[in-house]
């Protein structure tokens, strides 16, 4: 593991800030200055965990939405 990666993993960035950055990334709207600030301050381990959790929640929400629509009878003609 390189020294840069070790140093990045030791960052003290908060998980809440990381979750907020991941949410904005999923939405697709980020200021360039905010991106660079997050890149310098966020812990990459937190980013990985928050990204996987966010993707899992997104898929779960889609599955529940589809099940609700099919179960309500709206999807049938």
Backbone torsions as a table, in degrees:
resi	resn	phi	psi	omega
1	UNK	NA	134.4	-178.2
2	UNK	-75.2	161.5	179.8
3	UNK	-64.8	-35.2	179.3
4	UNK	-64.1	-41.8	179.5
5	UNK	-67.7	-39.4	176.8
6	UNK	-62.9	-42.7	179.4
7	UNK	-65.1	-39.8	179.6
8	UNK	-65.1	-38.6	180.0
9	UNK	-70.3	-17.3	179.3
10	UNK	-91.3	-1.0	-179.0
11	UNK	-61.7	148.5	-176.7
12	UNK	-96.9	18.9	-179.2
13	UNK	-56.1	140.8	-177.1
14	UNK	-75.4	150.5	179.4
15	UNK	-69.5	-31.7	177.8
16	UNK	-63.6	-43.1	177.6
17	UNK	-63.6	-38.2	179.0
18	UNK	-65.9	-43.9	179.0
19	UNK	-61.4	-39.2	178.1
20	UNK	-64.6	-43.1	178.5
21	UNK	-64.0	-39.9	178.7
22	UNK	-67.0	-40.5	178.1
23	UNK	-60.9	-44.5	177.6
24	UNK	-64.9	-35.2	178.3
25	UNK	-67.1	-39.7	176.1
26	UNK	-64.1	-37.2	178.9
27	UNK	-71.1	-28.4	175.6
28	UNK	91.7	14.8	-178.6
29	UNK	-123.0	113.5	178.8
30	UNK	-142.7	136.8	170.4
31	UNK	-75.7	146.2	-180.0
32	UNK	-62.3	-38.9	-179.7
33	UNK	-67.0	-38.5	177.6
34	UNK	-66.7	-38.2	178.1
35	UNK	-60.4	-47.9	-178.7
36	UNK	-67.1	-35.4	177.1
37	UNK	-66.1	-44.2	177.8
38	UNK	-64.3	-39.5	180.0
39	UNK	-59.6	-35.5	-178.2
40	UNK	-82.4	-24.3	-171.0
41	UNK	-110.8	-24.4	-173.6
42	UNK	-80.8	147.0	176.7
43	UNK	-81.5	123.6	-177.2
44	UNK	-62.1	-28.0	176.6
45	UNK	-66.3	-42.1	177.0
46	UNK	-63.2	-39.8	179.9
47	UNK	-62.9	-44.0	179.9
48	UNK	-62.5	-47.6	-179.5
49	UNK	-64.4	-45.2	-179.3
50	UNK	-66.6	-36.8	178.5
51	UNK	-65.9	-44.1	178.3
52	UNK	-65.9	-43.5	178.9
53	UNK	-63.7	-42.5	178.7
54	UNK	-63.4	-41.5	178.6
55	UNK	-65.6	-41.2	178.8
56	UNK	-63.7	-43.0	177.4
57	UNK	-64.0	-38.2	178.7
58	UNK	-63.8	-46.7	179.4
59	UNK	-64.1	-43.4	178.3
60	UNK	-59.9	-43.2	178.6
61	UNK	-62.5	-40.9	178.1
62	UNK	-65.4	-43.1	178.6
63	UNK	-61.4	-46.1	179.2
64	UNK	-63.5	-38.7	178.0
65	UNK	-63.7	-45.1	179.7
66	UNK	-64.3	-43.1	178.9
67	UNK	-62.7	-39.1	179.1
68	UNK	-66.2	-44.3	-179.8
69	UNK	-63.8	-45.0	-180.0
70	UNK	-66.3	-41.4	-179.8
71	UNK	-68.7	-27.6	-178.0
72	UNK	-79.4	-13.1	179.8
73	UNK	86.8	-0.1	179.5
74	UNK	-66.9	-32.2	-175.3
75	UNK	-76.2	-16.8	179.9
76	UNK	-90.4	144.1	-175.7
77	UNK	-81.5	NA	NA
